[in-house]
Structure formats: structure tokens, C-alpha cells
Amino acid sequence: MLFNPIKIKETEFKNRAVMPPMCMYSANELGFANDFHMIHYGTRALGGVGLIIQEATAVDPDGRITVNDLGIWSDEHVKGLKHIVDVMHANGSVAGIQINHAGRKAKVDHPIGPSAITYGGDYKMPKEMTVKDIKDVVKAFKEAARRADEAGYDVLEIHGAHGYLIFEFLSPLSNQRKDQYKDGKVFLREVMEAVSSVWPKEKILALRVSSYEYIEGGVTPESISEAINYVKDLGLDLIDVSSGGNVLVKIKAFPGYQLDLAKQVKELTGLPVIGGGLITELTLASNAIGSKQCDMVYFGRVLLRDPYLFINHASDLGYEIKYPEPYIRGKK
Ligand SMILES: Cc1cc2nc3c(=O)[nH]c(=O)nc-3n(C[C@H](O)[C@H](O)[C@H](O)COP(=O)(O)O)c2cc1C
């Protein structure tokens, strides 16, 4: 199943293997892409990944996880990002980008969040956002979405996971506001409304969520699916299911540990989902799709160490996928 194509709207994915967003912290302090990004994403495209979702890219300099995040907060960023898109396309992948504001987890002098509650560790106490701060961030997401379209991305993923700003609003553990935003869905909807007003209808709009927090009082697949259902009329096409990241708890991870969460979100929302987590075996991924736990599978860390996983191992599942022509003499 992993190597069967899938079509969402007008976009054809040659297979269901996804490289999930993974921050490389390798941009310069102005957030510009460089040769590393071209090589990094180009290599995974050459390795046969159907959909590459570029790392969390900051919509605002104050929403960066680190000063070396990629940025999309100014029109000057578009040229470098377009180069990444062209490299992904030229080597056969569908090009996605994740856009993010890191909220209270931004390593900046004055982080902001829904409430003045710290993440802990050496993270600073965030300032509780005013309504103006909220509207400014919503506008930053909108501008970022417009630039992502200009750069040529096919898939826009809004980062609503891992304890960054949107998720901070969604989790009762980090949102204790008293105003209209005490229900985090309201903020998510404003972001989605702004983004979908500029993101072309024919392109794919995705949302990454943490669907479980492994601690009492945190979000659950049910509550997260309710939030998704509240915004899905805004043109949401795909959900990328992850977990955790908003509180310091230890997660017992094992191969496929988030697939059950993906299945629950898929069933409760009726939307296609990308599932994954510690998956290195192609058979496990294929079975997850076959048993309808998810529609696509992400392979994160394994692709950092083995960009050619798919072209080298598809044949183990009986599939012949296109091997890069110049490399054929090295084929196993
Ligand atoms: C180096 C690194 C950077 C990551 N950066 C992001 C990110 O930018 N956005 C995001 O949603 N998840 C991020 N993640 C999480 C991955 O997308 C993925 O969900 C996680 O690694 C689990 O999948 P895996 O076990 O296949 O690696 C990152 C993970 C790693 C290892």
C-alpha cells in the first residue's frame, strides 16, 4: 500500500511516503535558505519520498524556535524558498511547507503565549497575548500563506502541534484565558480563515496536531478532533497526526506508537490523515495504510540517516520504484 499513489484534490502523490517537517536550524539569522537546504531536501526527493513537508518555517521573527529557523516573514524569503520547491519538484516530490509561530517555546527575549504559564526547564515566562497580539499573529500566518503560494508549494501545513502557539491555545494546560480565546478553537479558526482566504482552493491545506498529551487534563484524540471538525469547512484537506510537546512528560515510544491516534482522528473527522512515529520498517507502514489506520505515513529520523530508504528497499515489498537514472550502476 505504501507505494500506491494517492490523489488529493488535483495533486497526485506518486506514493504515500512522507518526510515530516524536521527543523534543521541551519538558516542564517535572517531566516534565509542556503545550499544546505537545497541538498537536504533535494536528496530526499531523489530518494523517492512522495511528499516532503519542509521544516517549521517561522511566520514572525519573534515566533522562531531558534535564531537559525527558516523564515517566511518577509517577501525577501520567497526567492530562496522557491529554490527549495524547484529542487523538490525537479527530483519528483510534492512540495510542502509547515508554517509556525513558536509561542511560549520561542527562544526570544520576550516570548508570548495564550497565558502567562511557562513550558518549564530553561524556557522564559511568556507574556499573555493581548487581542492585538493575536490579530498580529493571525495576519502573519496569512502573509506567510500568501508567500508559500508564491514560492510554489503544493501543500501548506499549519503547525498546530508540539506545544507551539496554536497548540498552546488548544490545550487547557497552557490556555487559561478568560476572554473569547479561552476556547482555543476560536484562535485556530481565525488563523485558518486568514490562511484560506489567500491559499488557493485547488492546493492542499493541512494541519498538524498533537492528538494526545500523555497527562491528565491535556488534549485527547476526541477533543482535538472536535477542534478539527470546527474548522474543517475552511478547506482543510489533510491532518498530520502527532502527539506531545506541550508539557515535559516522558513518552513511551515504540514503532508506530502514534498510529492508533491517527486512526481515531481519521474516524472522528472523516479526513485523510498522515500517521507515523518511530517507523523504519516499510512493511509496518504498508500495513498501517492497508488496515486504514492512516492514508499516508511519515518517516522522520530514519530519513535523516537513510535518505535512500525507499529506492533501496521498495523492492523488499515487491515494488519497483524509479531509481535515479545517474545512480543505476550503484543499484543493489
Ligand atoms: C530533528 C527533528 C526536528 C523536528 N522538527 C519538527 C518540526 O519542525 N515540525 C514538526 O511538526 N515536527 C518536528 N519534528 C517531529 C517529526 O516531524 C516527527 O513527528 C517525529 O520525529 C516522529 O517521527 P519519527 O519517529 O519517524 O522520527 C522533528 C523531529 C526531529 C527528529
The ligand as a Gaussian input file, in Angstrom:
#p B3LYP/6-31G(d) Opt

LIG

0 1
 C       15.466000      16.893000      14.182000
 C       13.963000      16.932000      14.309000
 C       13.290000      18.113000      14.050000
 C       11.884000      18.159000      14.096000
 N       11.240000      19.320000      13.741000
 C        9.887000      19.308000      13.609000
 C        9.223000      20.406000      13.022000
 O        9.827000      21.365000      12.536000
 N        7.868000      20.353000      12.951000
 C        7.155000      19.273000      13.403000
 O        5.934000      19.274000      13.315000
 N        7.776000      18.208000      13.908000
 C        9.115000      18.177000      14.010000
 N        9.751000      17.052000      14.444000
 C        8.966000      15.827000      14.686000
 C        8.955000      14.947000      13.431000
 O        8.251000      15.576000      12.371000
 C        8.306000      13.567000      13.699000
 O        6.956000      13.766000      14.020000
 C        8.993000      12.834000      14.821000
 O       10.400000      12.812000      14.636000
 C        8.468000      11.382000      14.934000
 O        8.672000      10.680000      13.751000
 P        9.949000       9.670000      13.588000
 O        9.918000       8.780000      14.790000
 O        9.683000       8.965000      12.307000
 O       11.198000      10.493000      13.585000
 C       11.151000      16.994000      14.451000
 C       11.851000      15.827000      14.752000
 C       13.229000      15.775000      14.667000
 C       13.936000      14.464000      14.937000

